[in-house]
Amino acid sequence: MPSSPSFARSFRRQRGGAVLRVFLVLVLLALVGVGAAAWFDYQRYTNAALPVAADATTFDVPRGASYPQIVAELRRIGVVARDFRTMVYWRALGRELGIAGRLHAGEYALPQGITPRALLHRMAAGDVVQHRFTIVDGWTFRQLRLALASEAGLRQTLPGSSDEDIAHRLGIADGKPEGWFLPETYSFVKGESDFDLLQRAHAAMKKTLDQLWPQRSADLALDTPYKALILASIVEKETAQPAERAQIAGVFVRRLKFGMRLQTDPTVIYGMGANYAGNIRRSDLETDTPFNTYTRDGLPPTPIALPGAVALEAVLHPAPGDALYFVARGDGSHEFSPTLDAHNRAVQKYQLHRGQ
């Protein structure tokens, strides 16, 4: 029996609908495949190492920079490619992590192996590059200023300022900054100023003195923290042997108690200033300056260097004993003597190479 026209039309519609459904499924599968491929490519890119040069690389994020500006800077230095796909991935990554508007300004390291994700997390946490600056025990304030001026990571504000100007800005009453900065290693970030670092070192010295002074030994012959600072600077310059600092401090404290002059060469050298050419002559010992402890009683008017905490401890807790003199043995250590006669024999032995 022949098929009716309505049946044929229904069959054709069903077959056409099935073809359409198959086509739509294939299109959907293709879209899913493309999307999956794009997703996996996006994940691969954002978790793969950026092309960073072998040598240390950093880049700066200016204050107020937008996310596109930050990506543009990475593109400028060659870390991010300029193609459309890469730009899409960086925009997508910013949206995915939700931190595009919360990136901190500063200097960031770009070590080899860092990924786009790790870099953005670092910037969101403000994990900026930490520079280090070491103030060396025994430096003078002049040496400290020269070292600050040569530190490229610091913003330079002090050139042209006098020592007195700097002291007044720091609140140092007598305008004499010598000795008032604690030798240690300080961390700083790019953009901090030389004066910022000085403020921190000055605050560290004041804090150290405030902590150590109340614990000082009884009957010290030093009635102010500043006098302790002055004597500690002398001890700092007299020996590089940590074990001898308290002994040398003991010698100086006893000499002060007995009204004896300190007669220490480092104070003479400091008083000579630019005239010191590497050695001291007898005429230098006899030339009076405010710092010449051969010609003047008591302590010099200011410290002669930046003493470390160990030297301060030694001065505030000098070693007991009866030694009033000491002379260098030539190996970094010293011979201590209770009398002038014994001291002269030690000088002959170690300085004049006689009396063996």
C-alpha positions in Angstrom: 0.0 0.0 0.0 1.6 3.4 -1.0 2.7 5.7 1.8 0.6 8.8 2.5 2.0 12.2 1.8 1.7 13.2 5.5 3.7 10.2 6.6 6.5 11.0 4.2 6.6 14.6 5.3 6.7 13.4 9.0 9.6 11.0 8.2 11.6 13.7 6.5 11.1 16.1 9.4 12.2 13.4 11.9 15.3 12.6 9.8 16.1 16.3 9.4 15.7 16.9 13.1 18.0 14.0 13.9 20.6 15.3 11.5 20.3 18.8 13.1 20.7 17.3 16.6 23.8 15.3 15.5 25.2 18.5 13.9 24.5 20.5 17.1 26.1 17.8 19.2 29.1 17.8 17.0 29.3 21.6 17.1 29.0 21.4 20.9 31.7 18.8 21.1 33.9 20.9 18.9 33.3 23.9 21.1 34.0 21.9 24.2 37.2 20.6 22.6 38.3 24.0 21.6 37.5 25.4 25.0 39.2 22.5 26.8 42.3 23.0 24.6 42.3 26.7 25.3 41.9 26.1 29.0 44.7 23.6 29.1 46.9 26.0 27.1 46.0 28.8 29.4 46.9 26.7 32.5 50.1 25.6 30.8 51.1 29.2 30.1 50.2 30.7 33.5 52.0 27.9 35.3 55.1 27.8 33.0 58.3 29.7 33.7 58.6 33.2 32.2 61.5 33.9 29.8 63.8 35.6 32.3 67.4 36.2 31.5 70.1 34.2 33.4 71.3 37.3 35.3 69.3 38.7 38.1 66.3 40.7 36.8 64.1 43.2 38.6 61.3 45.5 37.5 59.6 48.4 39.1 55.9 48.9 39.7 55.3 52.7 40.0 52.8 53.9 42.7 49.4 54.1 41.2 50.1 51.9 38.2 47.2 50.0 36.7 47.2 46.3 35.9 47.4 46.9 32.1 50.3 49.3 32.7 52.1 46.6 34.8 51.6 44.0 32.1 52.9 46.6 29.5 56.1 47.1 31.6 56.6 43.3 31.6 56.1 43.3 27.9 58.6 46.2 27.5 61.4 44.3 29.3 60.8 41.2 27.2 59.2 39.0 29.9 55.7 38.9 28.3 55.2 38.4 24.6 53.3 40.9 22.5 50.9 38.5 20.8 47.1 38.6 21.2 46.9 35.1 22.9 49.4 36.2 25.6 47.6 39.4 26.3 44.2 37.5 26.6 45.8 35.1 29.1 47.2 37.9 31.3 43.8 39.6 31.4 42.1 36.3 32.2 44.7 35.5 34.9 44.1 38.9 36.6 40.3 38.2 36.6 40.8 34.6 37.8 43.0 35.6 40.8 40.9 38.6 41.6 44.0 40.6 42.5 44.5 42.8 39.4 43.5 45.9 41.4 45.5 45.0 44.5 49.0 44.8 43.3 51.6 46.8 45.4 54.1 49.3 44.0 57.7 48.5 44.5 60.7 46.7 43.1 60.2 43.0 42.3 62.6 40.2 41.6 62.2 38.1 38.5 64.2 34.9 39.2 64.5 32.2 36.7 61.6 29.8 36.9 59.0 32.2 38.2 55.6 31.8 36.6 52.9 34.4 35.8 50.8 33.1 38.7 53.7 33.2 41.2 54.6 36.7 40.1 51.1 38.1 40.5 50.8 36.4 44.0 54.2 38.0 44.9 53.0 41.4 43.8 49.7 41.1 45.6 51.6 40.2 48.8 53.9 43.2 48.4 56.9 40.8 48.4 59.3 43.5 47.2 63.1 43.1 46.8 64.9 43.6 50.2 68.3 45.3 49.9 70.9 45.1 52.7 73.2 47.8 54.0 75.8 47.0 56.6 77.2 49.6 59.0 80.6 48.3 60.1 81.7 48.4 63.7 84.3 51.2 64.0 83.3 53.2 61.0 83.4 57.0 61.5 80.3 59.0 60.6 82.3 60.3 57.6 82.8 56.7 56.4 79.1 56.0 57.0 78.1 59.0 54.8 80.4 57.9 52.0 79.0 54.4 52.1 75.4 55.7 52.0 76.2 58.0 49.1 77.5 55.0 47.1 74.5 52.8 47.8 72.5 52.8 44.5 69.3 51.4 46.0 68.9 54.4 48.3 67.3 57.7 47.3 70.0 60.3 47.9 68.9 63.3 50.0 71.9 64.0 52.2 74.6 65.3 49.8 74.9 69.0 50.5 73.8 68.7 54.1 76.3 69.3 56.9 76.9 66.9 59.7 75.3 69.4 62.0 72.2 69.7 59.8 71.8 65.9 59.9 72.2 65.8 63.6 69.6 68.5 64.2 67.1 66.6 61.9 67.7 63.5 64.0 67.2 65.4 67.3 70.8 65.0 68.5 71.0 67.8 70.9 74.6 69.0 70.6 74.7 68.7 66.8 77.4 66.1 66.8 76.3 62.9 65.1 79.5 60.9 65.6 78.9 57.6 67.3 75.1 57.7 67.3 74.4 55.0 64.8 74.4 51.3 65.7 76.6 49.1 63.5 74.5 46.2 62.1 72.9 45.1 58.8 69.7 46.9 57.8 67.2 45.9 55.2 65.6 48.5 53.0 63.5 48.7 49.8 64.2 50.7 46.7 62.9 54.2 47.1 63.8 54.6 50.8 66.2 57.4 51.4 69.6 57.6 53.0 68.1 59.7 55.8 65.5 57.0 56.4 68.2 54.5 57.0 70.1 56.9 59.3 67.0 57.4 61.3 66.7 53.6 61.9 70.3 53.2 62.8 70.1 56.2 65.2 66.9 54.8 66.8 68.6 51.4 67.2 71.6 53.0 69.0 69.4 54.9 71.3 67.3 51.8 72.1 70.5 49.8 72.7 71.9 52.4 75.1 68.6 52.7 76.9 68.5 48.9 77.4 72.1 48.5 78.5 72.7 51.6 80.7 70.4 50.5 83.6 72.3 47.2 83.8 75.7 48.8 84.1 78.2 47.8 86.7 78.3 49.7 90.0 81.0 52.4 90.5 81.6 52.7 86.8 83.2 56.2 86.7 80.9 57.0 83.8 77.9 59.1 84.9 76.0 59.4 81.6 75.1 57.1 78.7 76.9 59.5 76.3 80.2 59.1 78.2 79.7 55.4 77.9 79.2 55.9 74.1 82.4 57.9 73.9 84.5 55.3 75.8 82.9 52.4 73.8 84.0 54.1 70.5 87.6 54.2 71.8 87.5 50.5 72.9 86.1 49.7 69.4 89.1 51.3 67.7 91.7 49.9 70.1 91.0 46.2 69.5 89.5 43.8 67.0 89.7 41.0 69.6 86.2 40.5 71.2 87.7 38.8 74.2 89.9 41.8 75.0 87.3 44.5 74.8 86.3 44.2 78.5 90.0 44.1 79.6 90.7 47.3 77.6 87.6 48.9 79.0 88.8 48.0 82.5 92.1 49.7 81.8 90.4 52.9 80.7 87.9 53.0 83.5 90.6 52.6 86.1 92.7 55.3 84.5 89.6 57.6 84.7 89.1 56.8 88.3 92.7 57.5 89.2 92.8 60.8 87.2 95.2 59.4 84.7 95.1 60.5 81.1 93.8 57.9 78.7 96.8 58.3 76.2 95.2 56.3 73.4 96.3 56.7 69.8 92.9 56.4 68.1 91.8 59.6 69.7 94.9 61.4 68.4 94.3 60.0 64.9 90.7 61.2 65.0 91.7 64.7 66.1 94.3 64.9 63.2 91.5 64.4 60.7 92.8 64.7 57.1 96.3 65.3 58.3 96.7 61.7 59.4 98.9 59.9 56.8 99.0 56.4 58.2 101.4 56.8 61.1 101.7 58.9 64.3 104.9 60.8 65.1 105.9 62.0 68.5 105.1 65.6 67.4 101.5 64.4 66.7 101.2 63.1 70.3 102.4 66.5 71.6 100.1 68.6 69.3 97.1 69.6 71.3 93.6 69.0 69.8 90.3 68.5 71.6 90.7 64.8 71.0 94.3 64.3 72.0 94.1 62.2 75.2 97.9 62.6 75.6 97.5 66.4 76.2 94.1 66.5 77.8 92.4 64.9 80.8 89.3 62.7 80.6 87.3 61.7 77.7 87.3 63.4 74.3 84.3 65.6 73.6 82.5 63.2 71.3 82.8 59.6 70.2 85.5 58.9 67.6 83.7 56.1 65.8 80.5 54.0 65.7 80.8 51.4 68.5 79.0 48.1 68.3 76.8 46.6 71.0 79.7 44.4 72.2 81.9 47.4 72.8 79.1 49.1 74.7 78.6 45.9 76.8 82.4 45.9 77.6 82.4 49.5 78.7 79.4 49.0 80.9 80.8 45.8 82.4 84.6 46.3 82.4 86.8 43.4 83.4 88.2 43.6 86.9 91.9 43.7 87.5 94.8 46.0 88.2 96.1 46.7 84.6 96.6 50.3 83.8 98.6 49.9 80.5 98.5 47.8 77.4 100.6 47.4 74.3 100.0 45.6 71.0 101.9 42.3 70.6 101.8 42.6 66.8 99.4 39.6 66.3 96.2 41.5 67.1 96.3 40.9 70.8 97.7 43.0 73.7 100.0 42.7 76.7 98.4 44.2 79.8 100.6 45.6 82.7 99.8 47.0 86.1 102.8 49.3 86.4 104.7 51.7 84.1 107.9 49.7 84.5 106.2 46.5 83.4 104.6 48.4 80.5 108.0 49.8 79.4 109.4 46.3 79.4 106.4 45.1 77.3 107.0 48.0 74.9 110.6 47.0 74.5 109.6 43.4 73.9 106.8 43.9 71.4 107.4 47.3 69.9 111.1 47.7 70.0 111.9 44.0 69.7 114.3 44.0 72.6 114.4 42.4 76.0 113.6 38.9 74.8 
